[in-house]
Amino acid sequence: MNRTIRAIIGAVLILVIAFSGITISQNLGRRLKIDATERKLYTLSDGTKAILAKLTQPLTAKLYYAKTAAMKTSDQIRFFNDYYEYVKALLEEYVAASGGMIRLEVIDPRPFSDEEEEALRYGLQRFPISQEESFFFGLVIETQFGVEKVIKVFSPDRQRFVEYDISYLIDTAITRAKRKIGVMSSLPVMGEDVSPYMMQMMQAQNQQPTPPWTIVRQLRQKYEVTEVPTDVNDINDVDVLLVIHPKDLPERTQFAIDQFILKGGRTIICVDPHSVADRPQRNPMQMTVQKQASDLSRLLNTWGLDMPANTFAGDKSLLLEAPLGSNQRLQPIMGFLGLTAPKCFNDDAVMTADLNFVRVLFPGVLRVTAASQSGTADPNQPAETEDTSPITRTPLLTTTPEGNSWSVSGSFELMYPDPERLMGHFAPGDKPVVMGYLLAGRFPSSFPEGIEVEVDVEVIRDDPNAPTTETRHVTGLTEATEDCAVVVFSDVDFLWDELAYSNTFFGPATAGDNSALLLNAIEEISGSGDLISIRSRGNYTRPFEVVEKIRQEAEEETANRVALINAQIEGFNQQLQALVENADQEQQDVLSDAIIKQRQDLELKLYEARRLLREVQAKRSERIEELGNDLRKLNMAAVPGVIMVFAVVLGTWRSVRRRHYISHASDA
């Protein structure tokens, strides 16, 4: 066999070995994978794995992505290719962790195809690219019983919540019952429930029963909403408890709320140091001011929170204007705040990440109590890694860092508020004030010893003086048996129709994101407890530290020169403006030769200064461009360099082996 044939056979064998190795690696790679990303973006959270472990029925995940259309269009659409690869890789992890319960289908809907028609039927968002091509990027989770859950489009601004959104779809797809919301409130948020006879009587007197708040009507479109009395002894048969303005709740009701939470019941609590929506009947002859505050201090303190009385969150940069009377002008009111993105909303919390504007009225201040923290952390700030409590507290709503708390001596100051006087109570701070928290963890009971409750007893007929009630000691859980989830807001008025909605010709319309905040909170905590633990991910960029260092050094080197040139430009502009303003009307119409010459000189100096500024800015970016070129050259030369080094080492080794073989052969 000559050398040529041996070389050909060797090359063929190398190709066979290479392709076999690739095939084996691909098959093994589905099971053996290493997530080398810094934040483990391709590793499923424990919460997701727990949800997948509970699957009792097979699911089909249909990922629709118009890949062919994306390759034909602009860079703005082609950007989604990397995003698509990330979502696809994450879904493959779902399939691998589901134990065969999830089947993934990747579909490229082409124009006029059955796949495109199916995508439209599912309600996926369609983006026309051309007369024929359309762009789709969505997900459908389908059960064997016909339940369909859809992500209409994977929006780039929710990339860090991709895992949460997918897990939420799976969790809700296997939950078939409609969730029930229980509403407990000292305000008439549910409206008046009158009998048909009373309805006729009221209509005869040109009266109408008080309608429910608009937020309740909005909730009824999606959930089953029921009223929970404020004097209840036990809370059952609701998935989410919504407590709005719990004013003067009896101890047994607070105990019922405590036990509901410890049993795993999801709860949203809205307390308020002064609710404007609470308008108690006032007697003109009565000098005392009726209470408009609500609190659940016993429960909040157990959870490591405190809301001081007559203390409110303020921020001059967030103040909104409102009239204090029917014929009064608009004026800013301390305590009437417009929370805006991104400073006021937690960007890492699902329920607040997409909010833009929320209005609150005299919101309270939620502080983490010192007893729940180790060390001397600021109680205005959320407890972080040093928190020794088993409860995690995630801030949701805050002021800007310039916000601060302010107080009044009593609620009478807010009955007829004086804006100037309220403004005098406020002093800017240097840390944000928190107005909302998400609490999660194993909660202890606020009533570990139980409570005394009066219960009805059977009356003895022969003894008319026998008591009809007796006091009994009632005990319950002293600690939660599973993870709990509670959302606490220090404002009630943000749900009030006056703030959350606006009147239009077609009826009430949402104003800002007030209602969206509550709906998001219900959506997040109404799922399984595993959803709360799923971390935010994706949308993460690592800074180019070397480039940033070069940029900072270049800016420092040129800062003085840039400032000098800008000052010269500003001076030349002022001289030009003064030259024109000082000329009388006749000179402005026909400028003299001297004025024209002076103006031309100034314009030339201004042009020269701007040219120098451009040169400085260009030199500033040259170092960054040089670094980019060096990196590009290094990347281009890296692989050939490695191959060359390997070839040199291999050639040297073979040469040494050949000489060793020849020397041994000659000796023989």
Secondary structure, DSSP 8 states (H G I E B T S, - for coil): --HHHHHHHHHHHHHHHHHHHHHHHHHHHTTS----STT-TTS--HHHHHHHHT--S-EEEEEEE-HHHHHHS-HHHHTHHHHHHHHHHHHHHHHHHTTTSEEEEEE---TTSHHHHHHHHHT---EE-SSS-EE-EEEEEEETTS-EEEE----GGGGGGHHHHHHHHHHHHT--S--EEEEEESS-TT-----HHHHHHHHHTT-------HHHHHHHTTSEEEE--TT-S---S-SEEEEE--TT--HHHHHHHHHHHHTT-EEEEE-BSS-TT------TT--S-----B--HHHHHHTTEE--TTEEEE-GGGEEEE-SSTT---EEEEEEEEEETTTTB-TTSTTTTT--EEEEES-B--EE-GGGBSTT--TTS---TTB-SSEEEEEEEE--TT-EEEE-S-GGGGTS--HHHHHHT----SS--EEEEEEEE--B-S-TT-EEEEEE----TT-TTS-SEEEEEE---SB-SS-EEEEEES-SGGGSHHHHEEEETTEEEE-TTHHHHHHHHHHHHHS-HHHHT----S------HHHHHHHHHHHHHHHHHHHHHHHHHHHHHHHHHHHHHHS-HHHHHS--HHHHHHHHHHHHHHHHHHHHHHHHHHHHHHHHHHHHHHHHHHHHHHHHHHHHHHHHHHHHHHHHHHHHHHHHHHH-
